[in-house]
Structure formats: C-alpha cells, structure tokens
C-alpha cells in the first residue's frame, strides 16, 4: 500500500486501470479471468514489453525509434536463414544480436553524427530493415526449430502459468528500472531529455549516451525477434509488422512524455499490460478486429492527451496548494 | 418352416440395421464452433464462412466467425488461444502459415478441441481433417467435360496455361489429356498447349496467336485466372467471339463482364461457400463422435450429401463449380 502511495499520480491511475480492465474482462466473460487465458494473453505482448523498455529510455531523452519492429523482423530472418543453412543455433542467435546491434548503431550514428531527427531517420530505416528481411527470406517461412528453443518462446516458467518471455521481460524491466531510476546514468537521461543544451553544458556526453541507447534499442529488438521467432516457431520477413505502434502507444500511455524528460519504466510496463488486457478482454467477447484497431487508435490518442491533462490538473492543484488555500491536517 | 426362417432372418437383418444406426451417433446440438478464415474482410473468405454459418443453422450449432484483418503469419494465434479459453468444441480454420500455428493447434487439441482446416492446410499434425476445394484429377477432368459440352464434342481445342513448369497447371493438363482419351472425345483434338506465363500481356498475345494459327479451333481451356481473363479480353473484340469457346478457372468478379457480353458461356472454380459448409459439418461430425478422422470413414454433410475421409484426413468438396449467366450474380469474389 505504501509503495502504491509513493508512486507518482499517473502510475497509480494505471494500476487502478489495470485492475478495472481485469475486473471488467471478468464481468464481460467468465472465460477471461482464468489462469490459462491470462497466460495466453500476456504471452501475446512479450515482444512489445521488451521493446517498450528501451523505447522508454529513448523517449525520455526526447528521441524515438520507429524501426524496432523492422529490426525484429530482420533479426528473425537472420536467425532463420542461418539456422536453415546449418549454422548451430547459439551462433545464429549471436548473429541476430550482432545484426540488431548494428541496425541500432546505424540509427544512432545517423542521429548523433549527422544531427538528423530520429523520427525521420527511423522511418527510413523502418523501411530499409524490413526490406532487408524480405531480401533474406522473400515470402518463405523457416520453421522446424529445435523444440528446446521453441519451448523457450512458447513455454511457461516450470510450475507456473507465467510465459517464459514475460518472465524474461519482467527481469529486464527491473534491471531497466534500476538503471533509469537509481544510477547516475539513468538520471542523466532525464537531464538530457528535459534540456539538452543545459545537459551538454553540464558536461554530460549527450551524443555518446544517445548512440548507446539506439544500440540498446537494436539489441532489445533483436532479443524480441528471437523471442518472436521461437514463440511462433516461424522466421518470416513480415514478422511483427506494425508492432512499433503498439510499443509507442504503450510508452506514451505509460506517461513517458513525447517531449522527453519525464516518465518511468513502471508506467510503461503497466501500460503494456493495460493495452494487452483491454485487447484480450475485447477479443474474448468476440469484438471484431476493426473495433480493436479503433480502440488501439483511441488509446494512442488518449495516451498523449490524458497524461498531459493529468499533469495540468496536478500543476493547477499544486499552485492552489502553494497559494495556501488548503491547510494540511 | 421356410416362412419362419425368412421372417427370422428379416428380423435379424432389421436388428443389425438398427444396431448399425445406433452406432452412428446423431450430431450433437448446441455445439460451439469457431470459424477462423485467413482474414475477415476478404470477399472470398466472407462467402466461405457464410457457408459455415448456414451449416451451423441447420445443425443447431453456435458458429462464430473471428479473424484478423491482415493475413500475417501469426495474427491467427490470439484467436486460437481465445477459442481455447472460450472452450469451443471445434475450430475450423484456413491457415495463414502452415507451421507458425502448430504449437498453438497442439495446445488446442490437448484442450479437447477438434481442429479442421479448410482451403489452406497446416502440416498434417496440426489438424484432424483438411477440407480441400477440389483435387487435381477432378479439376482437370471437369474442365474437359465442360468444354466438350460447350463445343458439342467436336473440333480442335487448345490449352492456355501459365508457365511451362507450374506444377499444379501441369498436373491439371495431364488429367485433361487422360479425360480426352475417353471415346466420347474422339472428335476433339488438343492441338496446342500455349503458355502465357501468368502475365496478362503475354496471355493476351498467346490467345491471339492460337486463334490465328488454328482456323478449326473451337475451344480453349485456360486453367489460370490470369490467362482466362486475358484470353477473354482478346476474344471479346475478336470476330471469333461466340464461335471459339473459352473456359477455364477464373473468379466471378473477374469474368462477370465477359459472361454477360457473351464472350464466355461458362467457366469454373469452386464454390467457397460449400467449403465452409462442409468444413462445419465435418467439425460437428468429429465432435459428435460420428467420425474420428480415419481414412474411409463416412459422414453426411446436409445438402452436399455423404463424404468419405481420404488419405491423411483430406476431404475433397467435389468437382469444381461451374459459373454461368444464371448464377454468376450470386457471387462476389
């Protein structure tokens, strides 16, 4: 309870919304609040969860990476092609990470060395990396991965219903949260996002930090690509097409400011779960796909609108309090 | 004495018959069946699933149609999971990817759900039955039968195919040649197999070439949707319109104008609605225990009649469906 009270306003709201979504889903369908169903539907947003972690860091420094889902697809294709060519799986996985890291590095170099806006750069590389994935695989699909690996994507933590990728995502979320909220490096991201010029004058290595974050985003997308490939036992060039929107929707709904300098990992993670639960609840009552798309769109708009409104209301309340209109008991 | 034995054996036969009848359980009422097409906005899929709805009404099953709006490899997975969570009795799907769905279908099977694929199969391990629109022999033979009727079993004929190495086309052509060996086709002569490479312009030119090169040409079979429409476009402006019969495999939307202006009398494809209808009956028969999916088992599928399960759990809907002026407006795909 105390931990809950210590959370900033928007995160608390998100916790409430997650509970409401859970209960709402339970009211809508008796099949919703079963361990099995919750296990299925959380597994469904494993990749979004992973990519949302590094996206949170990027958006906090006022950058964005729209190419994450394409890097996922490219790494999935690399993994599949190498595996099909007889490369041992650990090496193929390593190669996927290398490719993901390089893709992130290219994004980072274009942004930091050439001073291009990351929005434009990563729209470009979104197409580039997806194109490369198609070059590698065409419309082929590579399947038949060893069961030990597909179990990693498909299975649950022994003795529980928690999907392994979600357990992995949770561990990485904790690591990311500690790095962001409890290390000097993490604090420096807020400084860069809030005021880059000031950050630079205070001696922060803005370019190097951003470059590092893009590489991390690439590596995380590679991890998501590996998870996706094993989860569906299928490497295809079109894997996870359009997932970048889900990632960005979650990060923004999580209260991370699109203008940088504000947000938390907890918020982003809660938002991933919230969107996933809403989607899952609507799916189980057979709401059509068009409506689902509309709901995701509305959430995306709301995710920018609502935290802004909440921040304004809070600011107004604080001003009133400062004026001394309220006396604390 | 004799009379009595006849009576007795009649009685015995009767009881055997009732026993046999009792061994085939009736279709269960109130079954919950999920239809999962490749994607839900494609007109072909809409017609296909409408057949499933029709079958559901006939057998008192609750049929729901769900599906993604894109035909991505993994977009169907969450719908499979949802069907498991909803404890549906059967899942009828047209798979977007033969392999991506396998672990999820295995999970669905383990939860007790019956899996039937239609149109687009998964690996055999993923499902119990596969409802296939038509088989190669059926398609090949039916094309010749249709053309034979159209030209009164007389005259030169040609084939306008796709590419020389298209496996499905070549198999169909092989069956066409088998059918042509039957005595009733003794006055029909296959003079040329032309290849339009599934390219509109090339098919157009090839059609033109056929008509100019063979003055006794009475009919052309184009077992490819690209070839038949390009061929029809050429024929519609040629003096041979109405004299050379063109048939083959095409879609109603593509061929509608040519059927209405008299260029083409009849062509074939399958009726997607029958595919969904049969798949739903098959799913219900599986759940009700009428069949288990073994080769040779038989079951009844409403208006389509009785079906026998073939090799690897495959069931063929039947010979291709013939579209003509009378029925083409009932289809939109």
Interface residues (C-beta under 8 A of the other chain):
Chain A: X29 X31 X32 X34 X36 X37 X40 X41 X44 X141 X143 X144 X150 X154 X228 X232 X233 X234 X236 X238 X239 X241 X280 X283 X284 X286 X288 X289 X290 X293
Chain B: X40 X64 X66 X67 X68 X69 X70 X72 X73 X74 X77 X78 X79 X81 X82 X84 X85 X86 X87 X97 X98 X99 X100 X102 X103
